[in-house]
């Protein structure tokens, strides 16, 4: 999966955890949302606020943006950082071969930083060059995986942490 001369820097299990997603949807009518809540009907707006308080914003962008494609690709796969790209790979097993699920050159990723929250020590925030961003979990209790990926990203000159 690596190009000739490409050097791997980090390999870490990753997952996308649903939280408050902002995919460019128009803001709801707050009065209507309050009425729905008072009548015990479901309110997407207030559910989003609750999600943001518990798990934080998980995705910022629009349908089809790089952050959304990364969130969909990651599933229960592994995140690989090389000196040239970020990859999502399915390492396979004895019944199926390894395969590349998603990739972007470093120029398509602006920044990677740790963004821990309670019970999300390994949470990172990835900002894409198209203006979208996504949160991935690289560990619940330990921040070691997140630190490893952020440090590996920063090892290459010109990469923002």
N, C-alpha and C positions, 0 to 999 in steps of 0.2 A: 503493500500500500504506500510505501514511502518512495519518493522520487530518488533517482541516483544522487548521492551526496547529501541527501536530507538527513538531519540528525534529530532523533527523538529526544525530547527534554523531560516530558512527564506523561504518565499514563495513570488515569484515575477513574474509578467507577463514578458515574454521574447519573442524576435523575432530575427531571423537571417536576416541581411540586406546584400544583395549581394554587394560585393566590388571587390577588386582585389584578385582573388583566385590563389594560387600557388599549384597545385596538381601534381607537379613533371613532368610537361610537359617540353619537351626540349625547350631551348631558340630558338626563331625564327631567321632567317637570317635578320639582321637589314637592310641591303641594299635592300633586296626584300621588306621589310615592308615600307621603305622610298619610293620606287618606287610605291607601291600600294597606299600609301597616296598621292603622287604627282599626280597620275592618278585618284584620288578621289574614289579609291576602299577601302573597309573596311580593316583596319589593326587591328588584334587582339592584337598585341603587344602594339601599341599606345593607343588603347582603354583601355587596362589594366593599362597603366601608368596614363591615365586620371582618371580611376576609383580609383586608389590608392591615387591620389591627393585629390579627392573629399571625398571619404568615407574611405580611408585607406585600409590596407590589411585586408581581412575578414576571410581568410582560408589559412592555411599552412599545407600541408601534401601530401597525395596520395589517389587515389580512394580506398574507404573502410576503411580509417583510423578513429580513434575515433572522431576526430574533425569533419570530414565530416558527420558521422552518427548523431552526436549531432546537427549539422546545419540542417540536413534534418528532424530530429525529432522535433525540437523546434517549427517550424511553428508559430502559434499564441498561443502556449500553455504556461504553467507556469513552472518556474524553482523552484525546491525545494532543499534546502540544509539541510541535517540532520547531526547528529554527526557521521554518518557512510558512507553516500552516497550523490551523487547528482542525482536528478531525473528530468525528464521532465514528467509532468502529464497533462492530459486532464481532467479538473474538471467536465466535463459533464454538463447536465442541467436536467430539468424535463423529457425530452424525452429519455435521454441516461445516463448510469451510468459513473462515473469517471473511468479512466483507466490509467495505467502506460504506457508511450510511450517509454521511454529510461531511463537507469540507469547505473551508474558506482560507484564502491566502491571508497572511498577516495584515496586508493593507486594507482588508475588509473589516478588521476588528480594531477599534480605537482604543479600548481600555478594558482591562480585567482587574477587578479589585475584590477583596474580601468584604462581605457585608453580613456578618453574623447577627443572629437574633436568638432569643431564648429557644433552646432545643433545635437550633439550626447553626451549630458552630461552624460547619463546613459550607456555608452559603457564600456563593460568589455572584457578582453582577458583571455581565458582559455587555459592553456598549459597542454596537456595530457602526460601521461607517455610513450606513444608510439612515442613521438616526434612531434606530430601534434599539431596544435593550431587553435582556432576559436574565432572570435569576436561576441558577442551577444549584442543586445540593450535591456536595461532595463529601458529606458526612454529617451526622446528626449530633453526636457527642464530641467527636474530635475534629479539630480544625486542621489537622495535619495534611489532609488531601488538598484542601483549599490553599493552604500556604505553599504546598509543593507546586500547584498549577500556577499560582500568581508569581512565584519566584521564577519558575521555568519561563513564563511569558516575558518577564523582565530581564532575563539573561541576554536577550538579543538586543543590541543597540537600536534605539529608536522605538522600542516598544513601551507603551505607557502602562503603568501598573494601576 
